[in-house]
Amino acid sequence: MAISDLNAKLRILSDAAKYDASCAASESQRPSTATGLGSLSGAGICHSFTPDGRCVSLLKLLLTNHCVYDCRYCVNRVSSDIARARFSPEEIVDLTLSFYRRNYIEGLFLSSGIYRSPDDTMVDLIRVARSLRQDHEFNGYIHLKVIPGSAPDLLAQAGRWADRVSANIELPTDIDLMSLAPDKNRRIIETSMAHIQTNIQGAREASAATPPPYAPAGQTTQMVVGATGSTDTQILTTASGLYGTYGLRRVYYSSYSPYPHADPRLPVQAPALLREHRLYQADWLMRHYGFNAHELTTEHEPNLSWDHDPKLAWALRHRDRFPVDLNRADRELLLRVPGLGYRNVDRILSIRRYHRLTTDDLKRLHVPMARILPFIITADRITAEQSLDGDSLAKRLKPPRQLSLFTAAMSAHSGQI
């Protein structure tokens, strides 16, 4: 049944877009102009955060939830019995401008099911972004989910009009894809990522006199977690490889959401959100703390600990590396101390240029003292406060099982892991 009412389409296609992880409008600046609309600094609106802490709102929609693919974990798959709808590119442009003028949003996050072919879908996604930029001089944030397998010239156009582009890797391993998404191919997905990376690098090397930069906020990807039996080791290894090979800004981890009458190979219960949270913490350690993916799990424990965050779990497995002398250790080792984020590590390095660091200095930095003291020595404490041996330390540092969403979001944002 074709849906013609705009409000009905908005309800259906904004709800269908909730499975796409939102992203921050990082490192992309589009100043306001005398004749243009807006600048980059309700239903379908999601909230994200920029690196400086600002909360921004994005209109997050699917162009359509019609899809020719039959990915078993996706509620929008071709064999799914759901209400279908489709926006025209002009409708999405009008919605974006209308929401922006009402100060509801600061940008657009646009994805789509694949109808007819990847190229046909990509053409319409590009029409939306190009119309906003060219016809309406829209300077707000635009993120386009590109369709893997699209022609290289279409991928090049997408990045010209969007601040950020992304091609979803979907699942952690080739076996997972073959089992649950037989229409998709890891090689094709990564080929699209490679084209995007080449375009980004080319834009960075070009002079300022060339056309607008390509995807100045870079590219990201998204991985479904919990739809298969893949371990955290496999997930993090895949993510690490993508970071190293294609220069991704972020890998987003999306917990599988069960739905009625699903494929019997899929779990009937949603994975614990704590697992998703631990993966984001581990990902943060790989990107900002110098950890290798294989350091964060072990052969005997291939999944991240639920009792301790990944850095603390690593420290408890490597107690021979501690205690660390905060007045002598290098930056790499300081970053391995539980409770020390990279900002406070830089502050510690600065402070000790002038005097030897004490516990009073740590208190002024607002570090979690109970957590950090067993792993460090300072000028006024020449031995760790408590023994690093035995099980008592791990039990004492185990947090309550209740996970505060606010605390989790702030710890990831501030980097104090």
RODO-2510 file (C-alpha; in nm, 4 decimals, decimal comma):
residues 417
     n   res          X          Y          Z
     1     m     0,0000     0,0000     0,0000
     2     a     0,1405     0,3382    -0,1011
     3     i     0,1533     0,5973     0,1760
     4     s     0,0722     0,9469     0,0503
     5     d     0,0223     1,1501     0,3685
     6     l     0,3407     1,3370     0,4607
     7     n     0,2897     1,2996     0,8371
     8     a     0,2321     0,9254     0,7994
     9     k     0,5522     0,8948     0,5956
    10     l     0,7388     1,0918     0,8596
    11     r     0,6220     0,8608     1,1357
    12     i     0,7116     0,5453     0,9424
    13     l     1,0452     0,6551     0,8005
    14     s     1,1735     0,8343     1,1096
    15     d     1,0943     0,5250     1,3151
    16     a     1,2673     0,3046     1,0558
    17     a     1,5765     0,5274     1,0786
    18     k     1,6194     0,4715     1,4533
    19     y     1,8480     0,1743     1,3877
    20     d     2,1111     0,4006     1,2323
    21     a     2,3536     0,5307     1,4950
    22     s     2,3735     0,9087     1,5055
    23     c     2,7016     1,0864     1,4648
    24     a     2,8647     1,4062     1,5779
    25     a     2,9153     1,6929     1,3364
    26     s     3,2887     1,6965     1,3997
    27     e     3,5581     1,8933     1,2200
    28     s     3,3293     2,0414     0,9577
    29     q     3,2620     2,4138     0,9336
    30     r     3,0178     2,5817     0,7004
    31     p     2,9851     2,9520     0,7839
    32     s     2,6629     3,1414     0,7310
    33     t     2,6316     3,3525     0,4169
    34     a     2,4358     3,6654     0,3332
    35     t     2,1915     3,4781     0,1108
    36     g     2,2158     3,1252     0,2524
    37     l     2,0283     2,9426     0,5240
    38     g     2,1910     2,8496     0,8548
    39     s     2,5385     2,7419     0,9492
    40     l     2,7026     2,4369     1,0989
    41     s     2,8529     2,4991     1,4339
    42     g     0,9953     1,6135     1,7241
    43     a     0,9477     1,3012     1,5010
    44     g     1,2714     1,2142     1,3257
    45     i     1,4867     1,4354     1,5461
    46     c     1,7873     1,2782     1,7147
    47     h     2,0473     1,4350     1,9380
    48     s     2,4197     1,4142     1,8986
    49     f     2,7257     1,5829     2,0477
    50     t     3,0107     1,7762     1,8906
    51     p     3,3662     1,7345     2,0243
    52     d     3,3368     2,0604     2,2210
    53     g     3,0321     1,9297     2,4078
    54     r     2,7502     2,1056     2,2251
    55     c     2,4303     1,9084     2,1769
    56     v     2,2988     1,9283     1,8214
    57     s     1,9752     1,8021     1,6734
    58     l     1,9526     1,6182     1,3437
    59     l     1,6545     1,5228     1,1322
    60     k     1,7134     1,1496     1,0911
    61     l     1,5142     0,9809     0,8147
    62     l     1,5113     0,7020     0,5618
    63     l     1,4412     0,8054     0,2056
    64     t     1,2426     0,4809     0,1907
    65     n     1,2058     0,1580     0,3848
    66     h     1,1426    -0,0382     0,0658
    67     c     1,4413    -0,2663     0,0138
    68     v     1,5304    -0,5326    -0,2403
    69     y     1,7706    -0,7009     0,0035
    70     d     1,6689    -0,9688     0,2515
    71     c     1,9078    -0,9118     0,5434
    72     r     1,7623    -1,1346     0,8144
    73     y     1,8484    -0,8985     1,1035
    74     c     1,6807    -0,5965     0,9396
    75     v     1,3144    -0,5160     0,9965
    76     n     1,3057    -0,3390     0,6576
    77     r     1,4139    -0,6475     0,4604
    78     v     1,2146    -0,7345     0,1486
    79     s     1,0390    -1,0316     0,3154
    80     s     0,9258    -0,8273     0,6173
    81     d     0,5530    -0,7582     0,6544
    82     i     0,5670    -0,3921     0,7555
    83     a     0,4085    -0,0684     0,6369
    84     r     0,6158     0,0780     0,3558
    85     a     0,6657     0,4407     0,2624
    86     r     0,8875     0,6527     0,0433
    87     f     0,9733     1,0208     0,0380
    88     s     1,0515     1,2037    -0,2806
    89     p     1,3807     1,3975    -0,2667
    90     e     1,1800     1,7202    -0,2805
    91     e     0,9762     1,6205     0,0256
    92     i     1,2907     1,5604     0,2308
    93     v     1,4349     1,8941     0,1196
    94     d     1,1135     2,0716     0,2228
    95     l     1,1022     1,8899     0,5576
    96     t     1,4644     1,9737     0,6331
    97     l     1,4208     2,3413     0,5538
    98     s     1,0931     2,3614     0,7452
    99     f     1,2394     2,1979     1,0569
   100     y     1,5505     2,4143     1,0316
   101     r     1,3564     2,7402     1,0053
   102     r     1,1606     2,6422     1,3165
   103     n     1,4920     2,5890     1,4986
   104     y     1,4126     2,2206     1,5543
   105     i     1,7271     2,0880     1,3871
   106     e     2,0793     2,1810     1,2847
   107     g     2,1265     1,9219     1,0158
   108     l     2,0123     1,6123     0,8273
   109     f     2,1057     1,2450     0,8731
   110     l     1,9747     1,0598     0,5663
   111     s     1,9822     0,6896     0,4878
   112     s     1,7669     0,4586     0,2784
   113     g     1,6607     0,1098     0,1934
   114     i     1,7816    -0,0059    -0,1479
   115     y     1,5135     0,0095    -0,4140
   116     r     1,5761    -0,1116    -0,7701
   117     s     1,9567    -0,0837    -0,7408
   118     p     2,2309     0,0819    -0,5347
   119     d     2,2871     0,3407    -0,8089
   120     d     1,9183     0,4364    -0,8354
   121     t     1,8992     0,4855    -0,4591
   122     m     2,2243     0,6798    -0,4467
   123     v     2,1068     0,9169    -0,7198
   124     d     1,8068     1,0231    -0,5100
   125     l     2,0130     1,0590    -0,1907
   126     i     2,2513     1,2882    -0,3794
   127     r     1,9593     1,4887    -0,5196
   128     v     1,8536     1,5743    -0,1658
   129     a     2,1966     1,6936    -0,0553
   130     r     2,2737     1,8783    -0,3793
   131     s     1,9382     2,0591    -0,3749
   132     l     1,9885     2,1702    -0,0148
   133     r     2,3359     2,3031    -0,0890
   134     q     2,2864     2,4488    -0,4378
   135     d     1,9219     2,5505    -0,4597
   136     h     1,8720     2,6643    -0,1006
   137     e     2,2286     2,7443     0,0114
   138     f     2,1778     2,5275     0,3187
   139     n     2,4928     2,5396     0,5332
   140     g     2,3807     2,3033     0,8085
   141     y     2,5245     1,9582     0,8700
   142     i     2,4484     1,6728     0,6282
   143     h     2,5389     1,3065     0,6800
   144     l     2,4627     1,0672     0,3942
   145     k     2,4617     0,6915     0,4348
   146     v     2,6005     0,5820     0,1012
   147     i     2,4976     0,2576    -0,0644
   148     p     2,7891     0,0126    -0,0984
   149     g     2,8310    -0,0975    -0,4573
   150     s     2,7289     0,2395    -0,5997
   151     a     2,9293     0,3715    -0,8936
   152     p     3,2486     0,5547    -0,7913
   153     d     3,1316     0,8806    -0,9531
   154     l     2,8173     0,8715    -0,7359
   155     l     3,0267     0,8196    -0,4225
   156     a     3,2374     1,1166    -0,5315
   157     q     2,9261     1,3344    -0,5687
   158     a     2,7890     1,2288    -0,2300
   159     g     3,0971     1,3520    -0,0474
   160     r     3,0944     1,6812    -0,2320
   161     w     2,7582     1,7780    -0,0835
   162     a     2,7717     1,5988     0,2540
   163     d     2,9819     1,6785     0,5590
   164     r     3,0123     1,3113     0,6473
   165     v     2,9456     0,9895     0,4566
   166     s     2,9327     0,6306     0,5745
   167     a     2,9093     0,2823     0,4285
   168     n     2,7892     0,0247     0,6813
   169     i     3,0063    -0,2832     0,7347
   170     e     2,6893    -0,4425     0,8819
   171     l     2,8313    -0,7500     1,0622
   172     p     3,1708    -0,8399     1,2129
   173     t     3,2748    -1,1313     0,9886
   174     d     3,2353    -1,2643     0,6356
   175     i     3,0629    -1,5742     0,7757
   176     d     2,8072    -1,3529     0,9533
   177     l     2,7305    -1,1689     0,6298
   178     m     2,6973    -1,4865     0,4247
   179     s     2,4608    -1,6313     0,6842
   180     l     2,2321    -1,3346     0,7523
   181     a     2,2871    -1,0923     0,4627
   182     p     2,3582    -1,3018     0,1527
   183     d     2,2837    -1,0079    -0,0793
   184     k     2,5739    -0,8099     0,0677
   185     n     2,9420    -0,8646     0,0137
   186     r     3,2298    -0,7582     0,2393
   187     r     3,4578    -0,6923    -0,0570
   188     i     3,2034    -0,4591    -0,2181
   189     i     3,1464    -0,2709     0,1089
   190     e     3,5192    -0,2205     0,1625
   191     t     3,5697    -0,1184    -0,2003
   192     s     3,3215     0,1645    -0,1434
   193     m     3,5089     0,2623     0,1745
   194     a     3,8325     0,2683    -0,0252
   195     h     3,6808     0,4992    -0,2897
   196     i     3,5610     0,7330    -0,0142
   197     q     3,9028     0,7348     0,1512
   198     t     4,0737     0,8132    -0,1811
   199     n     3,8389     1,1063    -0,2383
   200     i     3,8946     1,2393     0,1153
   201     q     4,2721     1,2197     0,0777
   202     g     4,2555     1,3853    -0,2634
   203     a     4,0493     1,6738    -0,1258
   204     r     4,2952     1,7267     0,1601
   205     e     4,5891     1,7392    -0,0785
   206     a     4,4194     1,9805    -0,3182
   207     s     4,4617     2,3560    -0,2949
   208     a     4,2034     2,5938    -0,1511
   209     a     4,1119     2,7031    -0,5032
   210     t     3,9533     2,3690    -0,5890
   211     p     3,5786     2,2861    -0,5527
   212     p     3,4312     2,2319    -0,2032
   213     p     3,6141     1,9721     0,0100
   214     y     3,5032     1,6129     0,0066
   215     a     3,3287     1,4919     0,3264
   216     p     3,5255     1,7235     0,5602
   217     a     3,3949     1,5331     0,8659
   218     g     3,5281     1,2055     0,7235
   219     q     3,3640     0,8651     0,6944
   220     t     3,2201     0,6278     0,9519
   221     t     3,0600     0,2857     0,9556
   222     q     2,8174     0,0855     1,1670
   223     m     2,8206    -0,2733     1,2906
   224     v     2,5277    -0,4732     1,4289
   225     v     2,6167    -0,6391     1,7615
   226     g     2,4483    -0,9475     1,9013
   227     a     2,2724    -1,0782     1,5896
   228     t     2,5362    -1,3509     1,5609
   229     g     2,7689    -1,5330     1,7960
   230     s     3,0722    -1,3256     1,6990
   231     t     3,2867    -1,2422     2,0000
   232     d     3,4063    -0,9014     2,1128
   233     t     3,7538    -1,0044     1,9963
   234     q     3,6211    -1,0482     1,6421
   235     i     3,4233    -0,7230     1,6581
   236     l     3,7179    -0,5168     1,7826
   237     t     3,9599    -0,6811     1,5383
   238     t     3,7312    -0,5898     1,2493
   239     a     3,6941    -0,2330     1,3789
   240     s     4,0689    -0,1944     1,4257
   241     g     4,1336    -0,3155     1,0718
   242     l     3,8833    -0,0656     0,9295
   243     y     4,0400     0,2212     1,1226
   244     g     4,3854     0,1323     0,9991
   245     t     4,2937     0,0602     0,6373
   246     y     4,0326     0,3251     0,5579
   247     g     4,1008     0,6016     0,8086
   248     l     3,7508     0,5906     0,9572
   249     r     3,6528     0,8551     1,2115
   250     r     3,4214     0,6224     1,4030
   251     v     3,2843     0,2722     1,4121
   252     y     2,9353     0,2692     1,5620
   253     y     2,8059    -0,0388     1,7411
   254     s     2,4322    -0,1007     1,7235
   255     s     2,2704    -0,3683     1,9396
   256     y     2,0478    -0,6038     1,7448
   257     s     1,6778    -0,5354     1,8046
   258     p     1,4563    -0,8490     1,7939
   259     y     1,1269    -0,8278     1,6088
   260     p     0,8233    -1,0605     1,5744
   261     h     0,8460    -1,3634     1,3441
   262     a     1,2195    -1,3201     1,2983
   263     d     1,4526    -1,5765     1,1445
   264     p     1,5046    -1,8633     1,3938
   265     r     1,8808    -1,8152     1,3700
   266     l     1,8477    -1,4768     1,5393
   267     p     1,8359    -1,4323     1,9181
   268     v     1,4939    -1,3789     2,0711
   269     q     1,6242    -1,1333     2,3304
   270     a     1,8091    -0,8090     2,2716
   271     p     2,1748    -0,8102     2,3757
   272     a     2,2486    -0,6249     2,6973
   273     l     2,3177    -0,2571     2,6360
   274     l     2,6142    -0,2934     2,8704
   275     r     2,7892    -0,4936     2,5990
   276     e     2,7429    -0,2108     2,3505
   277     h     2,8732     0,0331     2,6118
   278     r     3,1830    -0,1795     2,6768
   279     l     3,2547    -0,1946     2,3026
   280     y     3,2416     0,1837     2,2812
   281     q     3,4815     0,2077     2,5769
   282     a     3,7189    -0,0393     2,4118
   283     d     3,6916     0,1473     2,0828
   284     w     3,7817     0,4702     2,2640
   285     l     4,0924     0,3023     2,4070
   286     m     4,1998     0,1911     2,0597
   287     r     4,1529     0,5373     1,9092
   288     h     4,2860     0,7576     2,1876
   289     y     4,4929     0,5500     2,4314
   290     g     4,7172     0,3400     2,2118
   291     f     4,5603     0,0040     2,2953
   292     n     4,5660    -0,2790     2,0431
   293     a     4,2420    -0,4692     1,9801
   294     h     4,4001    -0,7974     2,0946
   295     e     4,5066    -0,6473     2,4279
   296     l     4,1504    -0,5833     2,5380
   297     t     4,0349    -0,9459     2,5415
   298     t     4,2103    -1,2782     2,5852
   299     e     4,2017    -1,6173     2,4178
   300     h     4,0215    -1,7613     2,7186
   301     e     3,7920    -1,4583     2,7642
   302     p     3,7086    -1,3357     2,4111
   303     n     3,4331    -1,1039     2,5366
   304     l     3,4832    -0,7847     2,7343
   305     s     3,4239    -0,7946     3,1085
   306     w     3,0874    -0,6760     3,2345
   307     d     3,2267    -0,6217     3,5837
   308     h     3,5016    -0,3752     3,4889
   309     d     3,5616    -0,1303     3,2060
   310     p     3,8182    -0,2485     2,9475
   311     k     4,1088    -0,0414     3,0805
   312     l     4,0590    -0,1545     3,4400
   313     a     4,0153    -0,5148     3,3243
   314     w     4,3460    -0,4881     3,1348
   315     a     4,5205    -0,3429     3,4402
   316     l     4,3923    -0,6223     3,6631
   317     r     4,5326    -0,8761     3,4159
   318     h     4,8699    -0,6952     3,4085
   319     r     4,9322    -0,6071     3,7718
   320     d     5,3048    -0,6559     3,7161
   321     r     5,3040    -0,3210     3,5283
   322     f     5,1926    -0,1362     3,8413
   323     p     5,2211     0,0691     4,0546
   324     v     5,3193     0,3502     3,8165
   325     d     5,5235     0,6434     3,9421
   326     l     5,3316     0,9482     3,8189
   327     n     5,6447     1,1617     3,8429
   328     r     5,8566     0,9408     3,6187
   329     a     5,6377     0,7384     3,3839
   330     d     5,6065     0,8381     3,0186
   331     r     5,2778     0,9399     2,8584
   332     e     5,2148     0,5966     2,7054
   333     l     5,2294     0,4271     3,0462
   334     l     5,0270     0,6996     3,2199
   335     l     4,7478     0,6422     2,9688
   336     r     4,7268     0,2835     3,0923
   337     v     4,6463     0,3846     3,4514
   338     p     4,2759     0,3204     3,5314
   339     g     4,0965     0,6469     3,5958
   340     l     4,3427     0,8696     3,4098
   341     g     4,1997     1,0178     3,0940
   342     y     4,4200     1,1631     2,8243
   343     r     4,3389     1,5216     2,9218
   344     n     4,4499     1,4642     3,2817
   345     v     4,7573     1,2788     3,1610
   346     d     4,8583     1,5909     2,9686
   347     r     4,7908     1,8010     3,2791
   348     i     5,0060     1,5695     3,4903
   349     l     5,2936     1,5980     3,2426
   350     s     5,2606     1,9756     3,2603
   351     i     5,2403     1,9923     3,6422
   352     r     5,5469     1,7780     3,7017
   353     r     5,7602     2,0189     3,4992
   354     y     5,7278     2,2550     3,7947
   355     h     5,7036     2,0287     4,0990
   356     r     5,6692     1,6677     4,2007
   357     l     5,3122     1,5464     4,1788
   358     t     5,1235     1,4683     4,5009
   359     t     4,7846     1,3258     4,5857
   360     d     4,6614     1,6806     4,6466
   361     d     4,7347     1,7570     4,2809
   362     l     4,5263     1,4572     4,1807
   363     k     4,2365     1,5730     4,3952
   364     r     4,2458     1,9107     4,2251
   365     l     4,2277     1,7285     3,8902
   366     h     3,9131     1,5499     4,0156
   367     v     4,0403     1,2024     3,9292
   368     p     3,8559     0,9049     4,0865
   369     m     4,0881     0,8605     4,3856
   370     a     3,9552     0,5260     4,5129
   371     r     4,0073     0,3786     4,1693
   372     i     4,3459     0,5232     4,0876
   373     l     4,5396     0,4947     4,4162
   374     p     4,6047     0,1167     4,4019
   375     f     4,7840     0,1633     4,0699
   376     i     5,0095     0,4635     4,1353
   377     i     5,2754     0,6159     4,3563
   378     t     5,3265     0,9906     4,4069
   379     a     5,5760     1,2139     4,5851
   380     d     5,3870     1,1840     4,9140
   381     r     5,2936     0,8172     4,8710
   382     i     5,5904     0,6031     4,7774
   383     t     5,3929     0,2766     4,7688
   384     a     5,0491     0,1939     4,6352
   385     e     4,7765     0,2426     4,8911
   386     q     4,6634    -0,1182     4,8870
   387     s     4,8053    -0,4422     4,7617
   388     l     4,7675    -0,5261     4,3945
   389     d     4,7597    -0,8956     4,4828
   390     g     4,4573    -1,1172     4,5395
   391     d     4,0917    -1,0972     4,4403
   392     s     3,9925    -0,8285     4,6886
   393     l     4,1040    -0,5441     4,4620
   394     a     3,8897    -0,6603     4,1685
   395     k     3,5886    -0,7033     4,3967
   396     r     3,6380    -0,3649     4,5580
   397     l     3,6629    -0,1884     4,2224
   398     k     3,3599    -0,3615     4,0769
   399     p     3,0926    -0,0942     4,0174
   400     p     2,7208    -0,1418     4,0900
   401     r     2,5459    -0,3378     3,8150
   402     q     2,3072    -0,0463     3,7587
   403     l     2,4571     0,1567     3,4721
   404     s     2,3875     0,5280     3,4672
   405     l     2,3321     0,6418     3,1093
   406     f     2,4354     0,9955     3,2033
   407     t     2,7570     0,8813     3,3668
   408     a     2,8354     0,6506     3,0742
   409     a     2,7805     0,9250     2,8208
   410     m     2,9944     1,1700     3,0160
   411     s     3,2796     0,9243     3,0680
   412     a     3,2927     0,8529     2,6965
   413     h     3,2691     1,2221     2,6139
   414     s     3,5303     1,3413     2,8623
   415     g     3,7721     1,0588     2,7924
   416     q     3,8326     0,9841     3,1602
   417     i     3,8544     0,6049     3,1305
***
